[in-house]
């Protein structure tokens, strides 16, 4: 089910999305990840866990947050957040998320596969990463079991980082999702070059030619320039090749990815490029980070081109980020993945299970607080581990009681559906649970009209006798 965002949103959610909308209008993303952050803060990075939503190791309570993606110019639709997604989180107070914006780097068809783990989409080279020291390990979805499964012609959604290599830019993927078909609008994110004289709205992103004469350029008071990072939306029918066989498209919307310059605090995560140890600066995408005097974690680490970092600092009026703290995320100083939630789909034979739609392999894990009889469906657990391309390889599994107000999962068969009241009954092993949904509940492979009689898995929050769903999905 696809739901377009409307004006009658809950007030708190509308406020959170308004912050994200303001940020999007500015073309950039900011964040402040500490406890007690001011209202309207934002954090940007890669999802590496759930139970809360966890962004580069920082937890955000997402029990009251809807997740959206821009599917057409100015149109947000409900979506789900997946491991490896690049996101922007609007939050307040003690890391309470008010809205989550999912930001894919590329949505289009695979043009060519140059080698396993290296292919081209809309003229942009995509590379797969398997080394946590170089950034998040690339996650695969949509039926891909390995990078060798990616084939020319596949419709894909790619999340990733812009990384400089051999004098150019590539997209280092954090997630690659195979889609059943191309959507109405394609998306490409990259660095502008070859801009036409006098600011003419024709430019290149890599080898892709973008014709933007009729496009809406955001923010409206900004002008395109070579070297800027932009996100382009284009109707799928406008994609093609020029006379020389190079890819081209006609843009409907161009967002210039600029961060605010208002002395606000920010977390920005990405790969280091253009490191200047004399000037104490480096780039994340096209953002200059000044790190003179910044605390480095781990303290014994050194900065180097290609390393993936989480930077905390102040956005200065000159357009730079003045870093006060830099954390190198290499899979050793912090866990690669964290999950907290209800165990489902447990297999004693393979020691695998699922938490928040993420497959976990506990073959080599240590266990704490778990029953002597072993793991079982319905247990609540916290998992730390490493990432493969398709699952979390658990190193620690800690069983605990369900937290009050936290997101948990229930499975069963739906009945007594009341669409007007947004309620139904979920029955599992003879036990009835009263479930309600809201305008912000995400439905996967099922709709309110088709709930009755279906086997469902429902994520949400138990409030007394009522279970408020954040996600309702058909059980497969």
N, C-alpha and C positions, 0 to 999 in steps of 0.2 A: 504494500500500500504506500503510495506517495502522497504526502500531505504538504500543501503549500502554506507558508506562514501567513496568517491574517492579522488584522489590527486588533482583534479581540483577545490578545494574549493575556495571561496573568500578569499583573503589574510588575512583580519582581523580575519575571522572565523578560518582559518587554524592556525593562531597564537594562538588563544584561545584554540583550541583543542590540539595544540602542548604542551601547558602548562599542560593541563589535561593528555595528554599522558605521559609526563615526570613524573607527579605526580603518575600516575598509575604504571609506571615502578618502581617508588620508593616504591609503595605499600601503600601509605598513602594519606592524604589530609590536606591541610592547607588553611587558609583564612585570609583576612584582610578586615573588613567590614566597615571601616570609610570612610567618604568623603575624596578625595584626596589620596586614597591608591595607592601604586606604581603599575606600569604595571606588569601583570603577577600574581596578587594576586588571592587567592582562598578562598572560603568560603564553609564550609561543615555543613550540618544540615538537618532539616526537613522542608518541604514546608508547610507554614501555611497561604498562600494567593497568590493572583495574582493581576496583573495590573500595572506593574512590576511582576517579580517572587519574592516572599517574603519568606525568609529562616530564620526561628526563629526570625521573627520581623525585619529583615534587608532587605530593598528593593534593587533589582537589575533591572535596565532597560534591558529588554530582547527583545527589538524590533529588535536587530541585532544578536541575539543568536540562534543557532540551539541547539536542545536537542538530545543527543545520549545515547545509552545504548550498552554495550558490549554483543552481543548475541552469540558469539563463540570466541574462543581464538584469540585475536588480531583483531576482526571484530566489528566495531561500526556501528549501524544502527540508523536512525532517529527514534525518539519516541516522545511522549508527556509527559509533566510533570503534575502530578496530586496531589491533596491535600493529604498530609501525606507521599509523596515520600521522601526518603533520597537522597540528591543530593550533587554534588560538582560543584561549580560555578567558572569558570575562568572569572575574570573581571579586569577592569582597570579604571583609572581616578575616576570620581565621581560615582562609583558603576555601570559602564556600563558593562553588561555581554557580554562576547565574546563567551562563550560556556557553556552548562550545561550538566553534566554527571549524569544520573539517575542510582543509585546504590541500587538495591534490595539486601536484605540479603539472601533470600531463594527463589528458583524457583523449584518447584517439586510437588509431589502428597501428599495429606494428608493421612498419614498412619493410624492414629487412632485419635479419638476425646475423650479426657479424661473427659471433661465436657464442657458445653457451655463457650466459651471464652478461652479454653485451648486445644491445639491439637499438633500433632507431624508431622513434615515434615523432611524427610531425617535424622531422628534420633535427630532432634532438637525440644525442647519444645517451642511452641509459646504461649504467653499469651496476651490477649487483655487488653487494659488499658482504663478505663472510667473516671479516676480521673486526671484532668489537673495538680494537684499538683505533680503527679508522672511522668509527661511527656506528650507529645502530645496525645490527645484522638485518639484512633485507628479509622481510616477511612475505610469504606467498599466500594468495587466497584465490577464491573463485574456481577451485579445482586443480590449480597447479600443485603438483607434488614435488617438482624440482625445477630449477632454472632451465633445464633442457626441454621442458614442456612448452616454453614460450615459442610461438611460431608466427611467421609472417601472416598477416591478415587478422590476427587476434585483436579483438577490442579490449583495451586495457585501461586501467586507472593506475597511475604511478604517483606515489608520494616520494619525495626525496629532497636532497640537498643540492645546491649548485656548488660544484667543486671545479677549481681550475686545474686543467691538465694539458700539458704540451701547448701552452699559449692560448687555449680555448676553454670553453666551459662544457662540462658534462653534468648530467643529473645522476647523482649517486642515490639509488633507490633505497628507501626505508620500507616500502611496501609495494608490491605489484599484485594487482587484483585483476583477474580475467572477468570481463563483463559479458553478458549474454549477447549484447548488441551495442552499437554506438548510440549515445544519447543524441538529443537534438542539437546540443552545442558541444563543440570540442573545446579543450583548454590547453594552453601552452604557456609555460612560465620560463623566462630566461632573460638574457642581457641584450639590450638594444644595441645595434650597430648599424652603420651605413644609413643613418637617418637622412632623408632627402634634404636638399638645400632649403634654407629659410624655414626649417621646422616642418616641411611637408610630411604628411602622415603616411609615409612609406618607409619601412625599415626592415632589418633582418634580425632574427633570433637564431643564431647559428647559421645554417644554410637555408632556413625557412624565410621566405619573403612574406611580409605582412602588409596588406593594403588596408589602411585605416582611415581613409578619407571620409567615410561616412560613420565611423565608429564614435561612440561616446568615450571620451578620455576623462578618467577620474584620477585624482581630484580635479574639479573643473578649473581651479586656479593654478594648476601646474602645467608645465609644457614638457613634452618628450625631449629626451636628450640621450646621446650615445652614452653607454655605460650604465644606464639605469636598469634596474630589474623591474619587469612588468609581467602581469598576468593577463592573457588575452583570451576572450571568449569569441568563438566564431561558429556560425551555423554550419552543420556538417556538410551541407550541399555546396558550400563555398570553398571547400578544400580541394586542391588539385595540384597540377604541376605546370610550370611554365614551358616555354618553347625549348629550353635546354634540359628539361626533365627534372628541374629542381622543384621542391615542394613550395606551395604558396597557399594562402588563404585570405579571405576578406573578413576583417575583424568587425564584430558588432560592439565590443567593449574592450577597452584597454585600461587596466588599473596600474598606476605607477606605485611601486612598493616602496613608499617612503615612511620612515618612522617619524613620530612627532619630535619637535625640538623645543620642548617646554620644561626642561629640567625635571621631568618625571623619572621615577626609577623604573628599571626594565630588566627582565631576564630575556636573553636572546641566545638560542642554541644553534650551533652550526659548525661547519668545518673551517679551520684556519687556512687562509691563503694570504699571499703577499706579506709574509711576516718580515718586519723590519726591527731587528733587535737593538739597533742604535736609537731609533726614534720611539721604540716601545709601542709599536702599532701593528695591527694586522687587520685583515678583512674577514667578515662573515657576509657572504654574497657581496653586495656593494657597500656595506656598512663598515666604516672605519672604527675600529675599537682601539682606544688608547688605554694601555694597561700599566702605565708607570705607577708603581706603588701598590698595585692590586695584589691581594692575597691569593696564593695559588694552592689548590688542593688536587692531589696530594702535594705536600710541601716539598718533597724530593723530586717532583716531576719537572719536566721542562716543556716549554711550548715548541711546537714544530708544525710546519705546513702539513695539512691533511688531518691533524688531530681534531677530534670532535669535542667541543667544549660547551659548557653552560656558563654564560657570562652574566653577572649581576652588576648593575651600575646606573649611571645617570645619563639621560639623553640630553646632550648639550645643544645650545642654540646654533652652533656651527655644524650641526648634523652628524657629530660623532657620538660614540658611546663611551663615556668615561667609566672604565671598569673599576670596581672596588673588590670584586671577588671573581675568580675564574676556577671552575671545576673541570678537570679533564675527565671525560666519561669514556673509559676504556674497558669497562667490564671487570676491573679489578678493585677500584676504589669504592664502587657502588654496584649492587646487583644489576645484571643486564635486564632482568624482568622481575616484577612483583605482582602477585595476584592475591586477592582476598575475597572469598565468596563460598557459595554452596557447591559441594562436589556433586556432579552428575555424570552419567555415562561411565561409571567406574568399571574397569576390567581387572579382576585379580590376576588373570593369566598374563596380561601385558603390563600391569602396574601403571595403567594410563587412566586419566579421567579428564573432565572438562570443568573449568571455572570461568564464568563470564564469557563463554564462547571460545575460550582459548584452551587448546589441547595441552595437557601436562603429562610428561613422562617421568614417573617417580622411581624408576628402576634403581637409581644410584643415590636416592635422597636419604637424609637422616630424618627421623620422625620424633616429634615432641608433643605430648598431650593427647595422642591419638589412642583409640581403644586397643586393648591387647588382641582383640579379634581382627584388627586391621582396618583399613579404610573401607568406607561404604558410601553409597549415595545418600545425600541428605546431610552429611557432616559439613560443618563450616570450617574452613581451613585458610591459613595464610601460607603462601608459597613464595620462596625466593629461588632464583635459578638463572641459568644461562639460556641463550636463544639459539635454536636452530632455525631454519627457514620456515618451518611449519609448526613448531611447538616449543613449549618451555621445557627445558631439561632441568628438573627440580634438583636443587642441592639440599633444601630444607623444606619440610612440611610441618607446620604447627597447627594442630587441631584446637579449636576453642569454641566457646559458646557464641551463638549468633548475637551480633551487636544490636542494641536498641537503636532503631532508626536507620540502620544500614541496609544496603541493597542485598537481598537474598533471592533465591530462585525456587520456584515451585513448579511441579509438573502434574498434569492431570488432563481430564476431559471436560470440555466446556459445555454448560447447559444453562437454561434459564437466562438467555441473553436478552438484555433490555437496552437497545441502542439509544433510546432517548435519555435514559438515566445513566448510560455508559457503565453498565454493570453486567456481570455474569457470575455463575458459580463454577468453580474448578474443583473437580472431584478426583481424589487420588486415594486408592486403597480404602474406599468407603468414607473418607473424611472430606467434608465440603468446606471450601474456602470461598468467602465472598470477595470478589475482585472488582475493582473499579478502575477505569482508565480516564485520562484527561486529554485535552487537545494536544498535549506535548508527548503523548505515548507513541512510541514507534512500533509499527506493525510490520512483521516480516513474513512474506509468503501466505498471509491470511489477512482478512479485512473484518471489521465489525459485523458485516452482513454474512460472513461465512464462518463465524466462530463456532456456532452450535454443532456439537458432536465431534469436534476436532480434538485430537491430542495436542496439547500445547505445553510449551515451556514459557514460564512467565517470570520476568525479573521485576523486582519492585521492593517496596517498603511495607512491612507489616505494622499497622497502626491499630492496636487493640484487635478487634475482630475483623477489620477491613484491611485488605491487601491492595495497595495502590500501585498499579503497574507502570513501570517506565519503559518496558519492552515486552511485546507479546509476539511469540514466534511459533510457527508450525513445527511440531516435533517430527524429526525425520529419523 
